[in-house]
Amino acid sequence: MTAIAPTRHFSARIGSALIVLSSAAFAQQPTLERFVFSGSDITYARGIDAQGRVVGSHSSTGGKHGYLRDANGAMTTVDWPGASITSFEGMSEGGVAVAYVVGGAGIPGPAEYTNGGWSALQALPFSTSFLQGANDAGVRVGYLVGTDASHHGLLYVNDTPLVFDFPGAHATELADVDAQGRILGNYRPDDVSPWRGFLHDPLAGTWRDIERPGFAEMRVRGMNDLGDIVGEVLPMGGGQRRAALFSDGQWSDLELFGVLGESRAADVANDGRICGDYYGRFRGADAVLGFLLDPNGDGPATFCDSTVNSSGSAAQIHFAGSTSIAANDLELEAGPAPANTPGVFFYGSSTTLTPFGDGFLCVGTPHQRVGPAPTDPSGFAWRPFDANEPHAALGPVTAGSTWYFQYWFRDPAAGGAGFNTSRALEVEFTP
């Protein structure tokens, strides 16, 4: 017999309407994990397997290195021995990771990493090769730059390299291949047109364009065996490229936190988990950071609405680190809000929904302040949370306990009450 957990309900009256908020409303939300490799200012996430392991590269003053992030979040540098550059660019469901490496000759070469071991793939003469994707049936895909300086699709079948271009295209890049052998890629019909995505089915002999209506350019990056496709789109009229997902016949933008620039969705596993990277705010600093978005996640979940503040957006709330009491490394982040303005994180053991300033109070009384957390020039606030600090008004934070967090900030430029709040965050702490 399956046990059914009791559902908590919280209510508040706004005007004449009674609003009821249920814990079920914010259960099983997508969980966004963000990460940077320790000591690096750039972290790319480019491939994910069935176990939830992620591969990519990280850069610092010491060069560009490959890494493997395990299912528990531990990250380890994985370099081709003696290479000056190792860059993982894709991964199969079964854990075959493909990369390009730069050795002593200074020319990028195709390589793969499987079960802890490296192997080189044959490169075509007079070309520079870059691998992008793989399946578990021995097919590898990517692109090469030949003597004509144009990009050509690169296909490996049983370790034999072939040039494989979109018919009649000026340039082709192969991005990924699924278990059925279907090939995902991008092409340009001429030297001035934007890139377009395509899907090739070798069994049916078909080539299908992949476009997102209303956008100037679509670059596809990865797919799973169920037909989900990820990549990035360029808005009409310019702007920043942003990560996108095609699933169940619909396009959608990925909901990421603290984005300040371009974002890319690089790969999607069969269970729906997506990895990628973007330029954004992380732990009080700007960085290119990797992300793992789990549509069926059970981590901290946001709830309650926030209203648009004078920054032009509504403030969100997010976390970094873990919910482990032993690790005690939970960090709170919120924004966008007005830049360089006073603010504070606070928390409590219950929820409510009450008009408060220019927004809503979502955390019930009594409250405990975490401490001052002014916004930075980008309009984001950050502060670590010490679970071991005494909290006389609320009692101890223990494993198995659930707490609700929110961010309050001043906003005189918006008029009204002169202050506002973010959404709220539900956190269940673990041992």
N, C-alpha and C positions, 0 to 999 in steps of 0.2 A: 504494500500500500504506500502511495506517495503522500508524504505529509505536506499540508498546505500551511505555510507560515501566516500568522495573522497580519493583516494590513493595518498600518497606522493611518489615521485621518486627522487632519488639522484644518480648522476653519477660521475665517475672519469675515466680518461684515464690512463691505465697502459701499457706502451709500445705502441703498435699499437691497443690495444683492448680497447673498451669502455665498462666499467662495469656499469650496472645500478642496483641500490639497491632500492627496493621498501619497504615501510613500511609494506605492506602485507606479505613480506617474514618473518617478525618476529612477526606478530600478531598471537594470539591464540597458543602460544607455551606452553608447559608444565610449570606450575608454581610450584616451589619447595619452600615450607615453612619449615624452620628448627627451632627447639625450645628446650629449656631446662627449667626445672622447677626452679623457682627462689630459689637460695640458695643451689641447688643440683648440684653435679658433674656428676651424671649418670641419664639419662632420657631414658627410654624404651617406645616405642610406639607399641602396640600390637594388637589393634582392632579398627575398624572404622565402623560407621553405615551410614544409608542413609542420615542423616542430616549433615554428615561431622564431627560428634563428634568423638574424639579419646580417647581411654583409654590405660593406661599403668601403669608404676610404676616409682618412682624416689627415688634415694638413696643419703644419705649423712651420716654424723657422727651420725645423729639421727635415723638411721634405714632405712627400705624400706617401702614405702607408695604407695598406689594406687592414681591415679589422673584421672580426667575427663577434657578434653579440649573441650570447646564448639566450635561451628561453627565460632565464631568471634575470636578465639584464646585465650580466657581467660581460665586459668588452675586453678583447685580447687582440693585440696587433698580430697580423698574419702577413708576412712579406715573402716574396720570392727571394730565396737566398742570394744576397749580393746585389739585388736590384736597387736602383736609385728611386724608382717609382713603382708602386704596386697599387692598382686601382680596380677593386671589384665592381662590376657593373651589372651583374644579374645572378640569379640562383634558381635552380629547378626545385620542384616540390620535394624531390628526394635528396636535396642537399648538394647538387653539383654546382659549384660557384665558378663563374667565368670572370676573367680579368684581362687587362692589358698591363704588361710590365715593361719597364725600361731598364735594360741591363747595361753592360759596359760599352756596347756599341752605340748607345743613345737612341736606338730606334725602338718604338713600342712594338711588342710582339704579343700574340694571343696565348693565353695560358688558362688552365683550369685547376681547381683545388677541390679534391674529393677525399673524404675520410682521412684528413690530416696530411695528405700528400699532394705535391705539385706535379703537373706534367705540362709540357709545351706542345702547342699545336703547330702544324706546318703552316708557314705563311707563303702566300703567292709571291713570286719574284717581282721586284720593282714596285713594291707597294708597302704601305703602313697599315696594319690591321688592328681593329678594335672589336672585341667580343662584347655582346650586349645581353644575350639570353641563352637558355639551354632547356632541354627536356631530359627525361630519364631514359630515352631511347637512343641516345648517342647523337642527337642533332644539336648543333650549336649555330647561333646566328650573330651577325654583327654587320660591320661595314669596313671597307678599305678605302684608302686614298691612293689612287694610282698616278701614273705619270701625267695624266691629263688634269690632275689636281681636283678632280671631281670625286664625289662620294659614290661608291657602288656597293650594293648589297653583297654580303659575304655569308655563304652557307656551307657548313660542314656536315657531311653525312659519312659516318664511319671514319672520321678523322681526315676525310678528303675535302679540301677547300674548293669551292666553286663561286664564280661571280654570278649573282642572282639579283637582277634588277627588275623593278616594276616596268612593265612593257611601255616603251617609248619615253621613259622618264629621263630628265636631265640629271637627276641625282636620286639615289636610293640609300636608305639605311634600314637594316632589319633590326627590330627591337626585341622580339621574344618569339618563342615557339611553344605550343602546348603539347599535351600528350598525344593528340591526334595528328600532330604534324602541321597544324595550321600555323601560318607565319604572320606575325604582326609587324608592321613597319611604317615608315614615312617616306614620302617621295616629293620631289618638286618637278612639275611638268616642264619648266624652263628656268632660266637663271634669275628671273625677277619675281616669280610667283611665290607665295608663302608655301611652307610645308603642309602636306596633307597626310592624314593617316590612311592606312589600308589594311585589309585582312585578306590573305590568300589561302584558299583551301586547295591543296594539291590533288586531293582525291576527286573533288568536283571540277577542278580546273577553273575556279572562279577567282576574280579579283574584285574586292568591294571597297569603295572609298569609305572612310570614316571621318565624318565632319560633325561639328557641333554648330547648329544654326545660330546666327547672331554673333559669331566670334570671327576675328580676323585670321586666326591660325589655330590648328589643332595638332599637337605632337603627342602621339601615343607612345607609351614606354613599357607597359607590361600587361599581361593577361593571365587568367587562370583557365582551368579546364572546363569551367562552367560558362564561359563567355563573358565574364566581367573584364573590363578594360580600364586601365588608368593611364593618366598622362597629365598634360597641362594645356591650358587654353590662353590665347592672347586676345584681350578685349578689342572690339572695334575702336579705332581712334587711338590705340596705344594703351599704355598703362602697364601694370605688372602682370606677368604670367601667373596663373593660379592653378593649383592642383584640382583635378577633376576625376570623376568616376562615372563610367557607363555600366549600369546594372539594371536588369529587368526592363530593358528597352528605354531607360530614362537616363539623362545626364544630370549630374549634380556636382556642386562644388564641395570640397571637403571642408569640414568645420575644424579649423586649427586655431590655436591661441597665440596671440602676440605676434602676428605676422606683420613685418615691416617692409617686405620686399617680395621677390619672386618665390613661388612655392612649386614643388614638383611631386607628383605621385609616381613612384618608380616601378612598383611591383605589387601584385595582389595574389595572395595564396588562395587555395581552394576553399578554406574556411572563411574567407572574406577579409582577413587581416591585410592591411595596406601599409607599406613602408614608403618613405620618401624623405624629402628635406626641404627646408625653407630658411630664408633670412628673417630673423625675428628676435624678440626679447626673451632672454632665458637667464634666470637667477640674477637679475639686476644688470645684465650686460647684453649688448648686441652680439649675435653669433649666427653662423650658418649651422643649423642643428638638424639632426635626424629625428624622424618621428615614426611611431608605430601606432596605427589606428585600428582598434579592435571593435567591430560593430556589435559584438556580443559580450563586451567587457563587463566585469563585475567590480571595477575599481571605484574610486570616488566619483560621485555623480553630481552634476549641477542641477539646480531646480530653482523655481521662482523667477519672475520676470525682473528685468531692469529697464530703465527708461533712458532715452537719448540724453546725454549731457552736452556741455558746451564744446567738447572735443568733436562732436558730430556723430558719435557712436554711443552705444549703450555699453556700460562696463561689464566685463565678464570676470569670472574667477577661475583659477586653475591651480594646479599643484605640481611640484617636482619632488623627486626623492620617492620614499616609500611610506606606507602606513604602519610599518613595524615599530613597536615600542622599543625593542632591543636596539634597532638601528638608530632610532630617534633622528631621522634625517628628513622629515616632512618640511617642505617649504611652500609658502603661500604666495600666489601671484595674482594680480588683478589689473584691469585696464581694458580698453583705453579710457582715461579720464583726463581732465585738464592737466597740462604739464606743470610740474613744480608746485604742486598744491599739497597742503596737509591732508593726511588720511590715517586710518587705523584699521587693522583687522580685528574682528571680535568673534566670539563663538559662544555657543550654549548647547544645552542638551535637548531642546525642543524647537519646533518650528511654528511660525505664524505667517500671516499675510496681511499686513497693516500698512496703509499709506504712511510714508515717513519721509519728510522733506519733499524733494522732487521725485522720489522713487518709492520703494517698498522696504519695509522691515520684514525679513523672512526668518530670522532667528528669534525664538521666543526668549523671554526673560526667565531667570537672571542671565546676564551676559558677563563675559570675561574678556577684557581687552588683551590682545596679544602684544601690542606695543606700537609705537609710532612707525608709520610706513608712508612717508611722503612719496608722491609720484616723481618720476625722473623726467628729463626733457622730452622723452617719447610718450609720456602719459601713463606709464606703467609703474606699479608698486610691487615690492618684493620684501618678504621677511620670513626667516626660519621660524618654525614652531617647536618649542621645547616641551615635549610631552612629560618630561620629568620635573618641570617647574611646579612648585606648589600652587594649587588653585583653590583657595579656601572657600570661595563662594560657590564653587561648582563640584568640588570633590575631585579625586584623582582621575587622570586619563589612563585607562587600563585596557589591556587586550580584550577584545570583544565588545567594548563600549563604542557607541556611535555619537558623533558630535557634528554640529552644523556651523559652518564658517561663512562670514560675509565681510565685505569691505565698505567702509564709510569714508567719504571724502568731501572736502569743501568745493563748492562750485558757484561762487557769486556771479560769474559772468553769465550764467544761465538765467538769472533772475529768480523769481519764485522764492523758495525757502533758503536758497544759498548753499544747499548741500544735497548729496545724492548717495546712492548705494549701488553696489554691484549685484549680480545674481548671487546665489548661495551655493555652498558646496557641502555635500553629505560625505563624511569620512567615517568608515568603520575601521577601528584600529586592530591590528593583528599582533601576535606575539613577536 
